[in-house]
Amino acid sequence: MNRAMNFSAGPAALPLAALVRAQSELVDFDHSGMSIMEQSHRGKVYENVHHEAITLVSELLELPKDYEVLFVQGGASTAFAQIAMNFLEAGKTADYVVNGSWGEKAVNEGRAMVNVSGGTIHVAASTKKDKNYVRVPRQDELTLTSDAAYVHITSNETIHGVEFAVTERTPFPKVSAPLVCDMSSVILGRRIDVTPFDFIYAGAQKNIGPSGVTIIVAKKSMLDRGRKDLPAVLQYRVHAENKSLYNTPPTFGVYLVRNTLAWLKAEGGVAWVEKRNRDKARVLYDVIDNSGGFYRCPVEPDSRSIMNVVWRLPTPELEEAFVKETTHARMIGLKGHRSVGGIRASIYNAVEPEGVAALASFMKDFAARHG
Ligand SMILES: *Cc1c(COP(=O)(O)O)cnc(C)c1O
């Protein structure tokens, strides 16, 4: 097999070991005579997989006892609205710190819920104005509401390649209200102290599995605060009380999350993968910064994502040629998001350093030919 070098932003590369395991277990799961997809979600066979996946998330994140792990559906996009639905009480304000398009979407979806919530959405900082998202906001730029229902941040902006806490000069915001964080494109890609965060959510398809599973990591006290007058399936509390088995979970997706996280644990866990991810990112940023201006990363160094490396070439024609030639060389998914253009290499956990080295060497060669 000639496996492609997959730099897609999401759905994204999965570890080969997780796929091979799925292949070998597919038709007859654990001598049950059925695949995992065909098992009842109330049966022992699936339940074991389900709880193993939850345990892996909590081990790998080193969660304290007062946190719950949930698997729900709808993707991060549904969570944008659902978070406001659950946690923005009438008469209260939720603060949003915005450093890219996903944060903007979270604001818009929160606003779409104000008729339900009766609360207000306040943009407490946005780095759009000063040069269209090339850095995260500084603490002294935040206009936080006192007694806010929560503060929402996006730890890594997948489209703009702008990430919090890449260095000690770009720390996560310090807030007194509950901190809610969209970690879709970086969860389990680097070590994180979860204790400042009250509610973390992520679509699985970037870093830890296939699409269709949304992971929630939240303090029990936060889940308990959620509104009780919503449809049951929209209340995070209900999923927590039922160990994410209130209704049918995305069973095959949870199974693949299990395989992916079992791979991560066996390889050395989050500390191992963080080093690997930072090394991969450095390889690409070094090529960009040493290209004599041929490649240009618009993002300020302290905010440069370790997961989504974005850069420009001198002209749109060269960018098009770059994408065409890389695709020909089996390097897939390097075209920047349609809203911003340019090039983006998504180098999530499962992307092998060899692929990144191949891309770096292609970049040098391309610059030498066209520079
Ligand atoms: C991909 C992504 C989303 C959207 O996720 P869906 O699962 O497609 O709804 C939201 N936020 C971030 C940071 C993302 O990377």
The ligand as an SDF file (V2000), in Angstrom:
LIG
                    3D

 15 15  0  0  0  0  0  0  0  0999 V2000
  -13.3940   21.9700   12.7350 C   0  0  0  0  0  0  0  0  0  0  0  0
  -13.6650   22.9250   13.8240 C   0  0  0  0  0  0  0  0  0  0  0  0
  -14.9710   23.2470   14.2180 C   0  0  0  0  0  0  0  0  0  0  0  0
  -16.1850   22.6780   13.5270 C   0  0  0  0  0  0  0  0  0  0  0  0
  -16.3540   21.3580   13.8320 O   0  0  0  0  0  0  0  0  0  0  0  0
  -17.6140   20.5020   13.2850 P   0  0  0  0  0  0  0  0  0  0  0  0
  -17.3960   19.2120   14.0010 O   0  0  0  0  0  0  0  0  0  0  0  0
  -17.4590   20.4170   11.8000 O   0  0  0  0  0  0  0  0  0  0  0  0
  -18.8440   21.1940   13.6660 O   0  0  0  0  0  0  0  0  0  0  0  0
  -15.1470   24.1230   15.2700 C   0  0  0  0  0  0  0  0  0  0  0  0
  -14.0960   24.6590   15.9120 N   0  0  0  0  0  0  0  0  0  0  0  0
  -12.8310   24.3810   15.5550 C   0  0  0  0  0  0  0  0  0  0  0  0
  -11.6960   25.0220   16.2930 C   0  0  0  0  0  0  0  0  0  0  0  0
  -12.5730   23.5050   14.5070 C   0  0  0  0  0  0  0  0  0  0  0  0
  -11.3100   23.2270   14.1550 O   0  0  0  0  0  0  0  0  0  0  0  0
  1  2  1  0
  2  3  1  0
  2 14  2  0
  3  4  1  0
  3 10  2  0
  4  5  1  0
  5  6  1  0
  6  7  2  0
  6  8  1  0
  6  9  1  0
 10 11  1  0
 11 12  2  0
 12 13  1  0
 12 14  1  0
 14 15  1  0
M  END
$$$$
